[in-house]
Amino acid sequence: MLDAAAAVCAEQGFDGATINVIAARAGITGAAIYNHFDSREDLLYEAGVEGLRHVTAVVPQGLDGGGAARAIAAAYLRPGLQQTRRLLAELHLAGGRDPKLADMLARWHRTWTDALVPLLPDDDPAPEATVKTLFLLLLGLCHIEALEAVEATPEEIDERVERLVDAIVPVTRARRRRREVS
């Protein structure tokens, strides 16, 4: 179901990803989808979360903020993730039109912000702005296929994205320490 939802949303957009079209792609009935998800938005959101799992699965544990940011950006550029990039871009665009999806995305962004801020350098004066800037870069990478008319090799793009990430989140400074909850 999630693969079908991701494919349909990436191909036909959020509004075109109806329950009936997704169900037909998955080879099930629309009613079967509602056995697992309360709404179409819930299904598409979960498909996006699953897509992000594919992106972040390649990020080794224990990296500092800069290392983690580099690994995530590199994962966004992997050739096999075209559908995931399109899905994430579509979900973010649709979030501007769909309040329920916007709320889901806000929770998603908050969760990732809370996970990334402790990895940032201690001297970062605005860690949430740093994370937001990284998110903006990653959302831009979701549109890489839209720029096929501009010639650049994948290696050239990788190198420049790495430099941008290094400017956003330096890799050499000490990590922000996690606060222990009493």
N, C-alpha and C positions, 0 to 999 in steps of 0.2 A: 504494500500500500504506500509506504513512504517513498519508495523508488518511483512508483507511478505518479504520485503527487508532485514530487520534485521535477520529474520529466515534463509533465503537463504544464506546471507553472512556469518552468523555464522556457518552454516552447510557445505557450499561448497566453502567458501573463497571468497575473493573479485573478483578474476578473474572468478570464477564459478557463480557469482551472475549476470547473464545476464538479460537484460530487459525481454526477453521471459520467462525465468525461474521464475523471480519475478512476472510477470504478470499472469502466470499460477497458481502460489501459491495464488495470490490475487483474482483469478477468474475474471480477466479483460483482455483486450487486451493490447499489448505493446504500441499501439498508445494512449491508455487512460493514460498511465503513462506520456507520453510527453505533455499531456494537463496540467500537474501539475509541471513537472520538466524538465529542459532543457537538462539534461544528466543523465546517470546512476550514475555518481559520485555525482551529486547534490542529487539524491534520497538516495544513501547510506550514504552520509554525514548527511543529515537530519534525517535519521534513527538513526545514531549515536548520534546526538544532542538530539533526543527524548529519547534515552536510558539514556543519562546523566541526562535528566530531571527527569527520574524515580529514579536515584541514588540520586540526590541532593534534591528532593522533601521532603525527610525525615530530612533534615538539618534545625533545628530551626533558625529563624532569630535572630540576635543580639549576636551570639556567637563570641568570640574572635578567633584569628587565630588558636590556638591550639584546641579549642572546635569545630570549624568548620571542621578542618582537621580530628579530631577524628571521627566526625559524618559522614563525607564523606567516610573515610576508612571503617568504620563499615558498611555503606550502600553497598560498593563494595563487602562485604563478605556475604551479604544476600543470602540465598539459591535460592530464586526465580529469581536472576539476572544472572544466568549462561549464558543465551543467550546474554544478554547485555555485559557481560565481554568478551565473545568470539567475539562479533561484534567489540567492541572497540579495542581489540588486533589486529584483522584482519585489521581494518582500518588503524591502526598505522603501521603495517607491509607493507601494500599496499602503504602507503604514500611514502615509500622509492622507489617505482617503478613508481608511477603515480604523475607527477608534479602538476596537477590540484588538486588532493586530498591532496598532501603535502601543497599546498597553503591554502586550506580550513582548514586543521588541524592547520597550523601556526596561522591563524586568531582566531581559537577556543582557542588555547593555550594562545594567547595574551589577549583575552577577559577575560579568567579565571585568568590569572596572574594579570591583572589590577584590578580584583575584590578582589583577595586574598591579594595582597601586603598591602593594607591599614589596614588589620586586623592583621598584624604581629607585633611582639614587636618592639617598637621604637629603641631598641638597636641592632636589627639585622643588622650586617654590610653588608650583601649581600642578601636582601630580594628576589630578583629574583632567586638566587641560591637555597634559601629555597623552593620556590614554585616549581622550576624545580625538586628538590630532592623529594618533595612530589608527583609530577606527575610521577616520575620514580617508586616510591613505588606503586602507584595506578596501573600503567601499569603492574607491576609485579603481583599484585593481580589478574589481568585479566587472568593469567595463572594457577590459583589455581587448576583447574580440571586436568591439565596436570601432576600434582604431586600426584595423587591418590595412587600411590604405596608407598608413604611415609606416615606412619601412624601418625595421630595427630587428636585430637578431634577439632571440630569447636571452642570450648571454649579456647583450648590451642592456636589455631591460633589467635583468637580475642585478647587474652591477649598480645601476642607477637607483633602483629601489633599495638596495642594501645601503647605499650612501644616504638616502633620505631617511631610512629607519635609524641609522646611526646619528643623524642630526636631531631626530625626535627623541630618541632614547639612547644616550651614550652607553657603551658597553663596558667602560673601564672603571666607573665609579662604584663606591660601596652601595650595597643594597639597603633599601628602607627596611627597618626591622619590623617584624610582625609584632603587633601588640597582643599581649596575653590577656585573656579575659579572666577576671577573678571570679 
